[in-house]
Amino acid sequence: MDQNLTRDEKIQKRIFKALQCIEAGDAEEAAFNIAPAIDVTAKERHKDKTQVGDRIKAYIYDEEQLIYFFSTQGKLSVGDEDRVRIVDYKTDKLIGGHGGELADFIYYNIRCAQTHDAEIDKNIDFGRDFGIGRFNFKEDGDAPAPGMFIISKATVYALILSVICAPENSRIELPGNITLCNKVQLDRNKLVGNKDYLMTKLHQLFEV
């Protein structure tokens, strides 16, 4: 991140780049761009946690409802206190270790893999339009191979939107609109710091 920019300008820069990438269909590059903004947002939200991994995973737990709702087209609703653990249907074992939860996968297999290996971990089924974990849509392809974990474009988009909607980022400015799935238009400035607005629009998008 450019050290001459303010904290909010850095967040704005990463959001703009992530949005450009996801709207162009490049979910991996979008994930790489939004990861630092998640780091900064999580650090402000969870000041009591001294470890980077603990802060980021706590942030993902906070945002699971949005992430699962968007990734599954509104078909899977996760409560605030729910913890979804991903189990391989053939082996009945947790996928990928680290507890088998979404927060583990995003932290270890995307954020850390990006930082240390410069690529997304190979056990992630990446780039489908929708789906998450072992939840997939037939129009996006067959069920994921054993041991694979779906992170779809919708999952990455949800991560981007979570940063925009975070109250910690309510000072940023994002003029213009976002059109989701060529159907529902979001006013970016109404979206900033306002998850209720986003969830209303997502219910409209998925007609649920």
C-alpha positions, 0 to 999 in steps of 0.5 A: 500500500502507498504510504503517502495515502491516508488509511481511508484512501488506501482502503478505497484504492484496494476496493476500487481495484478489487471491484474492477477485477471481480467485474472483469471476472478475475476473482483471484486478482480481486481476492489479492486486492481485497485481502489487505483491506480486510487486514486493515478493517479487521485490525480496527474492529478487533483491537483486542486480538494481537495476532493477525490470524486471530483478527482476520478469522474473527472478521470472517466469522462476523461476515459469514452470514453475508458471505454464505447468503451471497455465495449460495444465491440466498439458499443458505442462511447462516445465523450470527452464532453459527459455525459451518464446518466443511466435511468431505462427503466421501471421507467424512473428514474435515477438509483442509485441517485448521478446523474446517471452517470458512475463516480457516480457509480464507486465512490459510489458503487465500490470505497466507497462500497469497503472502507466502506462495504468491498464489491461491492454494491448490485445494481450492476450487476457484472461479465458479460463479456461485457456490461455497465449500461443498455447496455447488450449482449444477450450472457451474459444473460438477460437484467439487472433487474430494478434498476440494473447497469451492471459493466462487466469484460470489464469495470473493464479491461478498468479501469485497462488499463486506469491506465496503459495508463495514462500519469501520470504513464509513468514512470512505467515498465510493461514487458511482454504482455497482450492478450485481448480476446485471439485475440489481443496482447498488448506490456505492455511497449508500452501501458504505457502512450500511450492510442493511442496505446491501442485504435488502438488495441481495434479497431483491436480487435472489427474490428471497 
